Structures are given as structure tokens and as C-alpha cells.
Amino acid sequence: MSKAKDPRELIDRYLQAVRFWLPKSRKQEELIAELGEDLRSQVEEKEAEISRAINDAEVSEILKRCGAPMMVASRLGPKQHLIGPTLFPIYLFVLKMVLLYIMLPVFLFIVGPVNLASAGGNWGVAIAHTLGNLWSGLFTAAAVITLVFAILERTQVFAEINCKWDPSTLPPLEKQESKTSSVQSVCDLVFGCFGLLWLLLVPTYPFLIFGPAAGTLQVGSIWHSFYWPIVLLSAMNVARAAIALARPQWDWFPKFGQLISTALTLILLRFLLDAAGVGSGVHWHPFVSLADNLKDSSPYVKVLAVVNAAILLGLVGAWIGLCIAAPIQTWEFMSYLRKRSSGLHQIATLRVL
Amino acid sequence: MCVTYYMANGSEATTELFENLKLELRRGCLTLAVLTQLRTERYGYTLRKALADDGLEIDEGTLYPLLRRLESQGLLVSQWREEDKRNKRFYRLSEQGEKILEQLLAEWQRINASLGKILQEA
């Protein structure tokens, strides 16, 4: 371990360390000279106070009081930033808009399905490709946005915009978003409960689904695999309505619950249509079949075909409707989150002010 | 445990908030104090000492950038000169600095009087 012979040498070493962290310029040398002069004056004063030459420990104490070289350099040097405090909120807003509200949905609803189609329906490969594309896309977009804002910061373009802005160009006041009313929640809950009860009773009382045709028709074997998932989904919807009613202050919940319910229904429908043999060319599993004692009765076969076609059309229609609803609900939920976070930010700012 | 954690964090946050607000409060006052002290020519260390003796401690990392800024704004003039066999940079108020200081002191008196009144009413 090297030890300084002259305690003052520590000051030179300290100044050298501070100089390392300062940008090279003439001003840097002046700052270092001034700091050195200040420290030497402190040493002199200390020596005058103790009436002897200062030692290493005492010099160290002075330097410690002054601060670590990097910290001192950061205080002494010019204040530098890539994006300044004026532009930073706008930068953050643009970054969030592009990454969260544009790129993420694009990858989720366009790139993902395209990758899935090109991977021949292999979910693992499609997800891996989509995630890889998403990562590089997000990274590139963030880098480009940061670069653009760094250029704007240097060129001071926003300062000009600030001078030129016209209050009449401000957007009109936004309408207060209507919250889910308690009446709607009660209706959801009541009808949800009836629906669930009906679903639970259907296996025992086929009359509830087929009416007078209960003696002629019976549910197809396909429903045996999907009955309990459907019951579970219905129960979840009832629970969703109950939570929305019990916790009206969770204003995020109805939108979030709706989105989850749509996603789960979509998955269930997809499996149901696959199992029925739609589009796969495999053996067709009807949704409804004739009662065992009427298997060969030709007049009923036509009726059965019409009923199955109607159910199939209904399910495909529901699938298409939900495919349209899912991105809309996602957008609504993300807009809600964006508004909520900007609202919280405004409240925090007001509190600070 | 949670309460202790919350309290510790709450106390830390309060201290940080206080330090930030104190820094803001001091910033303008320091400028005024430095300009006032530099009616008489001084170099960095003696200026720091004079301010500390009057109860306004200021560290090197704050003082020297402040002096540089005030000089670049034309409120101070500086000169490197040898004293006691060492080169030192001496600062004093410029003509413009004197005028601005007069205005700032008047403003300070006005703010001080207003604040005094507000505190009395509170």
C-alpha cells in the first residue's frame, strides 16, 4: 500500500481524480485551480489552528468533507442532459403512446396472427417469433424516439412552438366517462345467476333447452367436454357482476373483467368449433343429435340439419363478434389506464405544487 | 413490521422532501448573499468563510459553479492574482451587478415584509 510522503500530495491526487470526471476545457482547469486553492487554504487554516504541520488523516478529513471526486465533479461541471425537463414529459408521453398503445396492439393482433399463420399453426414457434420481433421493435422504436427528442432538445424547436401556440387550438373538453351504474350491475348479477342456474339444470331437464322437442332431440356428445368449462365461465361472469356491485370504487374492474371474459369466451369458442370439426375437414361432430329411438327417422334428419346449421352459424357469428370486440375492449381498457395514470400524475403534480 | 417499514420510508420521504424544499429556498438566498458579500473583493475560500461566519454554510461544489454563472451573467468580474505565493481568483461585483443587487435587495425586503405579514396572520 502506497503512502503519501507529503500530506499535501493527497490534495493533488484528489484534484486529479476530480479532473478526470470533468469535461476537458479551459474552464475545467480554472475550476480545478480554484478548488485546489480552496483546499490549500483550508489546510493552512487548520495548520494555523493546531500550530503544527497537518498530517494525512487531517487532510483526508478535509477531502472527505469536500466530497467524493465524482460527486464534486458533477456539482462543479456543467449540467448535462440528453432530454431536458421541458421536453421530458412530452418524450415520456410519446414513448408510452408508441410502445404501449400502438406497437403492443399491432404485435398482439396483427404480427402475432401473421406469425401463427406462417408457422403453420405452431403456437410455440409463433409466440417465440412474435416476442423476438416485439423486443427488437420496441427497442428500435424507443431508440429512434429518444434520438429524435435529443435532436429537438439541441435545436430548441419546442421553445418556438411554445411561443407560437394558440389557445383556440386546444381540444374541446372531454365528456365525463359514464361509470357502470349499480342498476346495470344488479341486472348483470340477477340475469347471470338465472343463466347459471339454467345451465346447471339443463342436463337434468332437457326441456329447458329443447322445449317440446326434448323427446326428439338430444345434445351432441361434443358438449360433454365443454359443459363444465361453460359453467365455469358463467360462474366467473356472475362473480364479476358481484364484485362490480360490491366494489364500485374499483372503476377499473368492469372493463378489465369484460376483457378477460371476452378472451376466455374466444378461447372456448375456438376449441368448441375445432372440436366440432369446422374447417378441419375431419369427422363432423353435431351439436345436436336425434333421440336414440328416432335415429332412422328421415323427416327429423332435415330438422336436425337445420338446427345444427343454425347453432353453427350462431357460434361462428359469436366468434367473429368477439374477435371485433376484443381489440376494442383492449383499446378502451388501455385508454382508461392511460387516463387514470395521467390523472394520478396531475394530482401528484398539484400536490407537489 | 409493515408499520415500521412504512414509517421508516415515510420519514425518509419527508426528510428528502424537506431537503429539496430547503435547497429551493436557499438557492435564491445564496445568490443574494454572495452578491452582497462581493461588494468587497474576495477569493473563493475567504468568501466561503465570510458566508459561514454569518451562518450561511456553502460547499465548494455549490459556490464555484454559482460564481461562474454570476460572472457569465455579467454580475461579477474576476481576476487571477498572486497572493501569499499562490495564484488566487478574486471576485467582485460588476457595475451591472451593483444595480441588479439593489433591485434584488428591494425585492427581498418586499418579500420578507409580505411573508412576515402572512406569518403573523396565520
Chai-1 contact restraints between the chains, C-beta under 6 A:
chainA,res_idxA,chainB,res_idxB,connection_type,confidence,min_distance_angstrom,max_distance_angstrom,comment,restraint_id
A,E34,B,G44,contact,1.0,0.0,6.0,A-B,restraint_1
A,E34,B,Y64,contact,1.0,0.0,6.0,A-B,restraint_2
A,E34,B,R89,contact,1.0,0.0,6.0,A-B,restraint_3
A,L35,B,E60,contact,1.0,0.0,6.0,A-B,restraint_4
A,E37,B,K88,contact,1.0,0.0,6.0,A-B,restraint_5
A,D38,B,G44,contact,1.0,0.0,6.0,A-B,restraint_6
A,D38,B,Y45,contact,1.0,0.0,6.0,A-B,restraint_7
A,D38,B,E60,contact,1.0,0.0,6.0,A-B,restraint_8
A,S41,B,Y45,contact,1.0,0.0,6.0,A-B,restraint_9
A,C66,B,E60,contact,1.0,0.0,6.0,A-B,restraint_10
A,V72,B,G61,contact,1.0,0.0,6.0,A-B,restraint_11
A,R75,B,G61,contact,1.0,0.0,6.0,A-B,restraint_12
A,L76,B,G61,contact,1.0,0.0,6.0,A-B,restraint_13
A,L76,B,Y64,contact,1.0,0.0,6.0,A-B,restraint_14
A,L76,B,P65,contact,1.0,0.0,6.0,A-B,restraint_15
